[in-house]
Amino acid sequence: MAQRWRAQVWIIRACTSIVVLTCIVQFHTLLQIWAPNLLSRWPPCFAPPDSSSSPDFDSAIQEIAAKFTLPPKKVYKNNGYLMISCNGGLNQMRAAICDMVTIARVLNVTLIVPQLDKGSFWADPSEFSDIFDVNHFISSLRDEVRILKELPSKLKPKAEQGSIFSMHPVSWSNMSYYLHQILPLIKRHKVLHLTKTDARLANNGMPVDIQKLRCQVNYNAIHFASQIEELAHKIVKILQRNGPFLVLHLRYEMDMLAFSGCTLGCTNEEVEELTRLRNAYPWWKEKIINAEIKRKDGSCPLTPEETALVLKAFDFVSDIQIYIAAGEIYGEERRMSALYSAYPYIVPGLSSNNFAGSDTPG
């Protein structure tokens, strides 16, 4: 009997400990959720000057209690699956991913990890997981949208047979377009493939919660893969050894000039070459471009000559080390001469012709 009584006592103790520990964990979780909101809205002076409660203090407490409510429970209803193929450069694809996650959340659809552009001018074969931390991308958004690395097995045959419905969404559309035009297609076909994603969601006039989710994806969910971040840290440390430096994204490559039609300062032969390139890409819709009008509208990037003037205006010293973060500069020897003259310590981009006029340290 004594042994049985001891066993019961130990069981009671164990159960009590588990209950207490559970309560502590729950209380700690609630404290993490409530405390920031409560403290951020608390009146500047926690207590009134005297020991009695003042009307201002009471009204502040009532205002806090009225505002303090738990966020509404999210309702998840899988209306289907959304596949996307990003297009454009890395920045364009990153912005598009932010838009598509937001669209998937509003439409209550499951998003398949985006496919990156492999057929553009630079022909980069990288997959999403080669550039970004795919596991963090999925887990960090688990409370907003369901994301899968690939289609469920029951739907894979449709993708392998090429029978998935594909389309280009309309550029600069608002959310009403996706709710009334795209969502019915997803419900009908179960899987929808959007083959163009650049600038497919309007930037302005969107609800605050849409813009917040865009920011959350961009700054919190999209992280570079660990090997890229490690390499970046090493590169920055190496660059810092020579003192202050400037990385200049000089967007003056051939494909950009052909696409934008910004041909100011180009020769007649160069203008003709850029026009031929623009006409060679059917998905570049704008074919006839007036360079002067586009420039006056502020739609053209700075030329290398203008960039030299801007750097001087910002008082960058002439001996600062400058690294060109760009591809081959179009007409480099002629167009870069002013910039090299003003800032001789320039390291050209990796695909540059390494213009001999640059006095770069070894």
N, C-alpha and C positions, 0 to 999 in steps of 0.2 A: 504493500500500500504506500509506503514511504517513497519508493522509487517511482511509482506511478504519479504521486503527488509532485515530486520534483520535475518529472517530465512535463507535466501540465504547466507548471510554473515557467519552465524554459520556453514552452510553446507560446504562452501568453506574452512573455517578454519579447520574443522574436516578432510576434505579430504586432505588438505595440511599437516596437522599433521601426518596423516597415511602414506603419501608418504615419508615425511622426516624421520619418524621412520623406515620405511622399508629400506630406503637408508642407514641409520646408521647401522642397523643390518647386511645388506649385506656387507657394508664396513668393519665392525668388523670381520665378517667371513673370508673375503678375506685377511684381515690383519693377522689373525691367521695362514692362510695357507701360505702366501707369506713371512711374516716377518722372520720366522726362517731360511728359505732357503736363503733369500736375505742377512740377517745379517751374516750368517755363511760363506758366500762366499765373503763378502765385504773385500777390502784390509785392512791391519792392520792400515794404516793411512788414515783416511777418506778424508783428504784434503792434497794437495801437500804443500811443504814448502812455496812456494810463492803464490800469489793470482792468478797467471796464471795457466792454466791447463797444466800438464806435459804429455808427451807421455805415460809414464808408467801408470799414473792414467787413461788416456783415454783407454788404452788397457785393463786395469783391468775391467773397466766398461763394455767394449764391451764383454769381456770374460764372465762376469756375465750375461749379457743379452742373450748371446748365450746359456749358460747352463740353464738359468731359463725358464723352460717350465712346464706347468701343466701336471700332470700324465695322461696317455691315459685313455679314458673312458672305463670302464669295460663292457664287453659284456656278458650278462647272457642268456644262452639258456639251458633250462632244458632238458637234454637228457634222464632223467629217475631218478630212486631212488636207493640209495645205503644204504643197511642195513649191519651193522657189529656186530659181536660178538667177543669181545676182549678175549684174553686168557693170562694166566700167572699171575704174581704178579702185585701189584699196579704200580710199576715203568714201567714194561713191557706194561701194558695197557695204561698208560699215554703216553709213546712214540708211541704206536700204534695209539692212537687217533690223535696225531700230524700228523702222516703219512697219515691217512685216510682222514683227513680234507684237506690236501694238494692234495691228489689224487682226491677227490671230486671237488675241485676247478679247477684243470686242465681238468678234464673230463666234466665239466659243468653239474654235476648231483646234485640232492638234497640229502643231507645226513640226515638220520634218527638218532636221538640221540643214541649213542652207547650202546650196552648191555654189562654189565660187566661179567666177568668170575664167574660162580657159581659152577662149577664142578671140580675145581682143588683141590689140596692137602688140602687146608685150608677150603674149602667149605663155602665161604662167600656169604650170600644171598643178599648183598646190591645191590640196583639199582644205576644207574648213579646219580640220584638226591639225593640219600642218602649220597653220597661222595662229589660230586661236585655241584657248583652253576650252575644249568642247564640254568637258564634265562640269566645269564651273559655270559655263553658259547655261547648261540645263538645270543644274541645282539651284543657282541663284535666282532663277525665274520660276521655280516650282510653285510659288504661291500666286503667280500671275497667269501662266499659260503652260499647258502640257507640251513638252518638246521631246521628240524621239529621234534617235540617230538614224533610223530607217523605217520604212513602212512595215506594219505588221505582216506576218508571214502570209496571211490570207489575201492580202492585197498586192503582194510582191509580183504575182504572175501578171497583173495588169500592167505594171511598170515594165516588166521584161518583154511583154508583147507590144509595148508602145501604144497601148490603148487608153492611156490616161488623158483626160481632156486638158488641153493646154491653151493658153491665151496670153496676150499682152494686156495688162490693165491700163486704163486711161491715165495719162500723166496728170499730176496735180489734182487728183480727185479728193473730195471730202469723204467723211466716213459714211454718209448717206449712200454714196455710190457702192461702197463695199457691202453695206447692209441690204440694199435692194437689188443690186445687180450680181454681185459675186457670191453672196451667201446662198441664194437659190441654186446657183450652179454647183456649189459644193454639196448641198443636200441632195441634188439630183444625181451627181456623178460619184459621190462619196469621197473622191480624191480630185483635187484641182491643182494643176501645175501652172504657176505664173512664171513666164519665161523672161520677163523684163521687170526690174524692180527699181531702177533709178528714177527718183522724183515722181513716184506714183502716188504719194500722199501729200496733200497740201501742207505747207509749213505754217501758214498764218490762219487765224480764225478758227483754230481747233480748241476743243474743251481743255481745261487745265489738266484733268486726269490723263488725257492723251499725251500732252506734252511732258508730264511728269514721268510717264512710263517710257517715253522715248529717251529721256535723260537717264533713267534708271538702267536701261539696256546699254546705252552708250558708255556710261561712266562706271557702272557697277557689274554688269553681266559680261561684257565683251572684254576679256583679258587676252593678251598675247600668250602664246604657248610658252612654257617655262624655258625651253631652250632659246627662244628668241629674246625673252627678257634677260636671261643670263648673258647672252652675247651682247645685248644692248648696253648693259651695265659695264661690261669689259671695254667696249668701244669708247664709251663716255670717259672712263678713267684714263684710257690711253690718250684721248684727245685733250684732256685737261692737263696733261704733263707739259704741254707747250704754252700754258697760260690761257687767257680768255680766247674763245673761238665763237664763230658764228656759223650756223648751218642754214644755208639759203636754198629754199625750195623755188628755184628759178624755173617757172613753168613755161618754157619756151622751146618745147620739142616739136618735131614735125607734125605729129598726129594732133597735138593741141591746136596748132596754127591752122591746120587743114579743117578741123572740126569747127573752130570758132570763126574762121575767116578773117582773123585779125592779122592783116598782112602789112601793117604800117612799117615802112622802111625796107620792105623786101623788093628785090629786083623784079622786072617783068617775067623773067624766066622762073624765078622762085614762086611768084603768084600763080603762074600756069601749072607748075608742078604741084602746088598745094591744092589747086582746084581739081586736078585730075585725081588726087588722092581722096578728096572729099566725095567726088562722084563715084568712086570705086566702092564705097560702103553704102549699101542701100538703106541701112537702118539709121544713117545720118540724114534726117529728113530735110534739113535746111541746105539747099544747094546753091542758090544765088544769094550772095551776101555782099552788102555794101560795107566795106571795112571802115570808112569814115564815119558813117552813121552809128555803127556798132561801138566804135571807140568813143564817140560823143555821149553815147548812152551809158558809158562806164562798164561795158561788158567785155573789155579786153584786159588781159594781164599786162603788167609792166614789162616793157622791153628791157633788155640788159642795159641799154644806155640810161633809161629812166631809173633803173634799180641803183645804178652808181650815184645818181643825183640824190635819191632818197636816203641812201646810206650816209652820204656826206651831210645831208640835212639833219640826220639823227646823231651827228658827231661821232660816228664810228672812226676810230683812228686808222690810218692807212696801213699800219703794220699788223692789224688783227688778222688772225688765221681764219680764212673762210672756206668752208666745204660746200660744194655744190651738190645738193640733194636732188638730182634730176637725171634724166637720160641725156642723150647727145643734143646739145644746143644747136638749133637749126641755123646754118650759116655762121658757125661758131667763130671762125677766125676773124671775120669782119664785124659781127655783131658784139662780140665780147671784148673787143680791143679797148673800149672806153672803161669797162669795168676792171680789166686787168691793169690798165694804166693807173687807175685810182687806188686799187687794192691789189698789189702784186703778189701777196701771199694767198693765192687761191688754189685749192685742190679741186680739179674738175670731177664731174661725176664718173662713175665706174665705166659707163659706156661712152664716155666722151673721147674725143680724138686727142686729148691732152695737148691743147694748143701750146706751141713752143714759146709764145710770148709770156706765159705765166711764170713768174719767178717763185716757184714753190720749193720749200725746203725738202730735203730728202727724207 
